[in-house]
């Protein structure tokens, strides 16, 4: 069978997997400018319309808990394809929603199916690569998916110039369809049958659900995984506090124009993407241990968050706060790919489950920061700064304490499924 050269196939696969991981920011950020229009068109209250945003975030969190363990039984490619197709269908259904209640339910389903691509993209990288190569693979994913937060608000705002909020969902439906075609064309099955958890076949789905609790118990009993999940979740919480509070603080409190705010947001997004690439390359080259990269990232996030709080409490204001935001997200950029590499390294047969834990911890812990940031009602930057500092410091302390007590040899080493995976032939790029 003829095909594109191996390098082009790898680039295409990375682009598709990165697009799948970018579903979350695209589903959320492109929709934000449309909230007032939804309120008017569906004649609903603002709190009810806000539930459409909460629903997709909950779906993105819960969906990962189900999709990860299922993929350990069923393989990666089938669930990836089903998730992309389902995301496209439900996005199209959202465009036709007649009332806000229907839209809330559809958005929940959209999040559940969008979560499949997020969690399984990481699992595919873990299937294909080990050690430093895996770190480089995760960094490449974040390079592609990191573009999404930069362009999503701009795309959403520009779409509303030519269409309504319904058109935003049409675009998301088209994106889902394109990603489904991309999965078919560029993503092979990366988890051989011999390496899968028991239950493959007609009863695979039920078996996957039955083994979820067992897989999570084994993973959380591994202090290395627990340390990484804590670091990723709390680090992401610091960044999510910035995402959820910066609009009110920078525009409402400090008077930045929408254009200036978009500029700050874009610069910070470029910062986190650049940081992930630097961390990935250093780890891949063997010049920096993944655990040290996580620690450096958390210390950096603590430093940046402290600057944000200083800006909120003193006349320094945005002159300390804005650079502090940049330093914080760069620190998180060091944490996420390195923590992912470490968490997935010792559990090849449970890569889907481990990836689900990482993703869910980020969305759930990050989601709790939003109401904390809103305590100030947009009249003070102190809640945002305080939340960022607490999350970053907790992440550093928990990671240091748990990692220090972790065994040097992974307790899951004698994993027969992992051994099967190690002897399996990797999919060809030709």
C-alpha positions in Angstrom: 0.0 0.0 0.0 1.4 3.4 -1.0 1.2 6.3 1.3 2.9 9.6 2.3 6.4 9.4 3.7 6.8 8.5 7.3 7.7 12.0 8.4 4.6 13.5 6.8 2.4 10.7 8.4 3.8 11.5 11.8 3.2 15.2 11.3 -0.3 14.5 10.2 -0.9 12.3 13.2 0.4 14.9 15.6 -1.8 17.5 14.0 -4.9 15.4 14.3 -4.1 14.4 17.9 -3.4 18.1 18.7 -6.7 19.1 17.2 -8.5 16.6 19.3 -6.9 17.9 22.5 -7.8 21.4 21.4 -11.5 20.6 21.5 -11.9 21.8 25.1 -10.7 25.4 24.6 -12.5 25.6 21.2 -15.7 24.4 22.7 -15.5 26.9 25.6 -13.6 30.0 24.2 -15.3 30.3 20.8 -18.7 30.2 22.6 -17.9 32.9 25.3 -18.6 35.9 23.0 -21.9 34.4 22.0 -23.4 34.2 25.6 -25.3 37.5 25.4 -26.8 36.4 22.0 -27.9 33.1 23.5 -29.6 34.9 26.4 -31.6 37.1 24.0 -32.5 34.5 21.4 -33.6 31.8 23.8 -35.2 34.4 26.2 -33.4 32.8 29.1 -31.8 34.3 32.2 -28.1 34.8 32.4 -27.6 32.1 35.1 -29.4 29.5 33.0 -27.3 30.4 30.0 -24.2 30.1 32.1 -25.2 26.5 32.8 -24.5 25.7 29.1 -20.9 26.6 29.9 -20.8 24.6 33.1 -22.4 21.6 31.4 -19.6 21.3 28.8 -16.9 21.6 31.4 -18.5 18.9 33.5 -18.8 16.7 30.4 -15.2 17.3 29.5 -14.2 16.2 33.0 -16.5 13.1 33.4 -16.0 11.9 29.9 -12.4 11.4 30.4 -13.0 9.1 33.4 -15.1 6.8 31.1 -13.2 7.1 27.8 -9.7 6.4 29.3 -10.5 3.0 30.9 -12.7 2.0 28.0 -9.9 2.6 25.6 -7.6 0.3 27.6 -10.1 -2.5 26.7 -11.3 -1.5 23.3 -8.2 0.1 21.8 -7.7 3.7 20.8 -8.8 4.2 17.2 -12.4 3.1 17.5 -13.3 5.3 20.5 -11.4 8.2 19.0 -13.4 7.9 15.8 -16.7 7.5 17.7 -15.9 10.5 19.9 -15.1 12.8 16.9 -18.2 11.8 15.0 -20.4 12.2 18.1 -18.9 15.6 18.9 -19.7 16.7 15.3 -23.3 15.4 15.6 -24.0 17.0 18.9 -22.4 20.3 17.9 -24.8 20.4 15.0 -27.7 19.6 17.3 -26.7 22.5 19.6 -27.1 24.8 16.6 -30.7 23.7 16.4 -31.5 23.8 20.1 -35.0 25.4 20.6 -34.6 26.3 24.3 -31.9 26.7 26.9 -32.8 23.4 28.7 -32.2 21.4 25.5 -29.0 23.3 24.9 -27.7 22.5 28.4 -28.3 18.8 27.8 -26.7 18.9 24.4 -23.7 20.8 25.7 -23.2 18.1 28.4 -23.2 15.4 25.7 -20.9 17.6 23.6 -18.4 17.8 26.4 -18.6 14.0 27.2 -17.8 13.1 23.6 -15.2 15.9 23.2 -13.4 14.5 26.2 -12.7 11.3 24.3 -10.2 12.9 22.0 -8.5 14.8 24.8 -7.7 11.7 26.9 -7.0 9.3 24.1 -4.6 11.6 22.3 -2.3 11.4 25.3 -2.8 7.7 25.5 -1.8 7.3 21.8 1.4 9.2 22.4 2.2 6.9 25.4 1.5 3.8 23.3 4.0 5.0 20.7 6.8 6.4 22.7 8.7 5.9 26.0 10.8 8.2 28.2 12.3 11.3 26.6 10.6 10.5 23.2 7.2 10.6 25.1 8.1 13.9 26.6 8.8 15.3 23.2 5.5 13.8 21.9 3.5 15.4 24.7 5.2 18.7 24.0 4.3 18.5 20.3 0.7 17.9 21.3 0.7 21.0 23.4 2.3 23.0 20.6 -0.7 22.1 18.3 -3.4 22.3 20.9 -1.8 25.4 22.4 -2.8 27.4 19.3 -6.5 26.8 20.2 -6.7 29.2 23.2 -4.9 31.9 21.2 -7.2 31.8 18.2 -10.5 30.6 19.8 -11.7 33.9 21.2 -10.7 35.7 18.0 -12.5 33.1 15.9 -15.6 33.3 18.1 -15.7 37.1 17.9 -15.2 37.2 14.2 -17.9 34.5 13.6 -20.4 36.6 15.4 -19.8 39.4 12.9 -21.2 37.2 10.1 -23.5 34.8 11.9 -25.3 34.1 15.2 -24.3 31.8 18.1 -25.8 29.0 16.1 -23.2 29.5 13.5 -20.5 29.0 16.1 -21.8 25.5 16.7 -22.0 24.8 13.0 -18.3 25.6 12.8 -17.6 23.2 15.7 -19.6 20.5 14.0 -17.5 20.9 10.8 -14.3 20.8 13.0 -15.5 17.5 14.5 -16.2 16.0 11.1 -12.7 17.1 9.9 -11.1 15.5 12.9 -13.1 12.3 12.3 -11.7 12.1 8.8 -8.2 12.9 10.2 -8.5 9.9 12.6 -9.4 7.6 9.7 -6.6 8.9 7.6 -3.7 9.4 10.0 -4.2 7.6 13.3 -3.6 3.9 13.4 -4.5 1.6 16.2 -1.7 1.9 18.7 -2.8 -0.6 21.4 -2.5 -4.1 20.2 -5.0 -6.7 21.3 -2.3 -8.5 23.3 -1.6 -5.4 25.3 -5.2 -4.5 26.2 -7.0 -5.0 29.5 -9.2 -8.1 29.7 -12.7 -7.8 28.2 -12.0 -7.0 24.5 -14.7 -8.1 22.2 -18.5 -7.8 22.4 -18.5 -7.2 26.1 -15.6 -4.9 26.1 -17.5 -1.8 27.0 -19.0 -3.4 30.0 -15.7 -4.9 31.0 -14.0 -1.5 30.6 -16.5 0.1 33.0 -16.1 -2.7 35.5 -12.4 -2.3 35.6 -12.4 1.5 36.0 -12.5 1.5 39.8 -9.7 -1.1 39.9 -7.5 0.8 37.5 -7.9 4.0 39.4 -7.2 2.3 42.7 -4.0 0.9 41.4 -2.9 4.2 39.8 -3.7 6.3 42.9 -1.8 3.7 45.1 1.3 4.6 43.0 2.7 7.7 44.7 4.4 8.8 41.5 1.1 9.0 39.7 -0.6 10.7 42.7 2.2 13.3 42.8 1.9 14.0 39.1 -1.9 14.2 39.2 -1.7 16.7 42.1 0.9 18.8 40.4 -1.0 18.9 37.1 -4.4 19.6 38.7 -3.2 22.3 41.0 -0.9 23.9 38.4 -3.8 24.0 36.0 -6.0 25.5 38.7 -3.6 28.4 39.0 -3.9 29.0 35.3 -7.6 28.5 35.2 -8.0 31.2 37.9 -6.2 33.5 35.5 -8.4 32.5 32.6 -11.7 32.9 34.6 -10.8 36.1 36.3 -8.5 38.1 34.0 -11.4 39.5 31.8 -13.0 41.2 34.8 -9.7 42.3 36.4 -7.9 43.6 33.3 -10.9 45.1 31.5 -13.2 46.0 34.3 -10.8 46.9 37.0 -7.7 48.2 35.1 -9.5 49.5 32.0 -7.8 47.6 29.3 -9.6 47.7 26.0 -10.8 44.4 24.4 -8.0 44.7 21.9 -5.4 45.2 24.6 -6.8 42.3 26.7 -6.7 40.0 23.6 -3.1 41.0 23.2 -2.3 40.0 26.8 -4.2 36.8 26.4 -2.3 36.0 23.1 1.1 36.7 24.6 0.4 34.5 27.6 -0.8 31.7 25.3 2.4 32.0 23.3 4.3 31.8 26.6 2.8 28.5 27.7 3.2 27.0 24.3 6.9 28.0 24.2 7.4 26.7 27.7 6.0 23.3 26.9 8.4 23.1 23.9 11.5 24.1 26.0 10.6 21.6 28.7 9.9 18.8 26.2 13.2 19.4 24.4 15.2 19.5 27.6 13.7 16.3 28.9 13.9 14.6 25.5 17.6 15.5 25.3 18.3 14.1 28.7 19.4 17.5 30.0 16.6 17.8 32.5 14.8 15.0 34.5 11.0 15.1 34.2 10.5 15.4 38.0 12.9 18.3 38.1 11.0 20.0 35.3 7.8 19.6 37.2 9.4 21.2 40.3 10.9 24.0 38.3 7.6 24.7 36.7 5.8 24.8 40.1 8.4 27.1 41.6 8.0 29.4 38.6 4.2 29.4 38.9 4.5 30.2 42.6 6.8 33.2 41.7 4.5 34.5 39.0 1.4 34.0 41.2 3.0 35.9 44.0 3.7 38.8 41.6 0.0 38.8 40.6 -1.0 39.0 44.3 1.5 41.8 44.9 0.1 43.7 42.0 -3.4 43.2 43.4 -2.5 44.5 46.9 -0.2 47.4 46.0 -0.1 50.4 43.8 2.0 48.5 41.4 -1.2 47.2 39.9 -1.0 45.9 36.3 2.8 46.6 36.2 3.3 43.6 38.5 0.2 41.7 37.7 0.5 41.3 34.0 4.1 40.1 34.0 3.2 37.8 36.9 0.5 36.2 34.8 3.0 35.5 32.0 5.5 33.9 34.4 2.7 31.8 35.9 1.5 30.3 32.7 5.1 29.6 31.6 5.6 27.7 34.8 2.5 25.6 34.1 3.8 25.0 30.6 6.8 23.2 32.2 4.6 21.2 34.6 1.9 19.7 32.3 4.0 17.7 29.7 6.5 16.6 32.3 3.9 15.5 34.8 2.1 13.6 32.0 5.3 11.8 31.0 5.9 10.7 34.5 2.3 9.6 35.3 2.0 7.5 32.2 5.5 6.0 32.2 5.0 3.1 34.6 1.5 2.0 33.5 1.5 1.2 29.8 -1.5 -1.1 29.9 -3.4 1.6 31.9 -2.3 4.6 29.9 -5.9 5.5 29.1 -6.9 5.4 32.7 -3.8 7.4 33.8 -4.5 10.0 31.1 -8.1 10.2 32.3 -7.0 10.9 35.9 -4.7 13.7 34.7 -7.3 15.3 32.5 -10.2 15.0 35.0 -8.1 16.4 37.8 -7.3 19.5 35.8 -10.9 20.2 34.8 -12.4 19.4 38.2 -9.8 21.2 40.4 -9.6 24.0 37.9 -13.4 24.3 37.8 -13.5 24.9 41.6 -11.3 28.0 41.2 -13.9 29.9 39.1 -16.3 30.7 42.0 -13.4 31.6 44.2 -12.1 34.1 41.7 -15.6 35.5 41.4 -15.8 36.4 45.1 -14.6 39.9 44.3 -17.3 40.5 41.8 -14.8 42.0 39.4 -14.1 44.8 41.8 -10.8 43.4 43.1 -7.9 41.4 41.8 -7.1 40.0 45.2 -9.3 36.8 44.9 -7.7 35.9 41.6 -4.2 36.5 43.0 -4.9 34.6 46.2 -6.4 31.7 44.4 -3.4 31.5 42.1 -0.9 31.6 44.9 -2.7 29.0 47.0 -3.1 26.6 44.0 0.6 27.0 43.0 2.0 26.6 46.5 -0.2 23.6 47.2 0.9 22.0 44.0 4.5 22.4 44.9 4.2 21.2 48.5 2.0 18.2 47.6 4.3 17.2 44.7 7.4 17.5 46.8 6.0 15.5 49.8 4.4 12.7 47.8 7.2 12.4 45.2 9.8 12.1 48.0 8.0 9.1 49.5 7.4 7.4 46.1 9.3 4.2 45.5 12.1 4.4 43.0 10.8 1.2 41.3 7.2 1.4 40.0 5.0 -1.0 41.9 3.2 -1.9 38.6 6.4 -3.1 36.9 5.4 -6.7 36.6 2.4 -5.8 34.4 1.8 -8.6 31.8 -0.2 -6.3 29.6 2.6 -3.9 29.7 5.1 -6.6 28.7 2.8 -7.6 25.8 2.8 -4.0 24.7 6.6 -3.8 24.8 6.9 -6.8 22.5 4.2 -5.7 20.1 5.1 -4.2 16.7 4.5 -0.5 16.6 2.3 0.8 13.8 4.0 1.7 10.6 4.4 5.3 9.5 4.6 4.2 5.9 
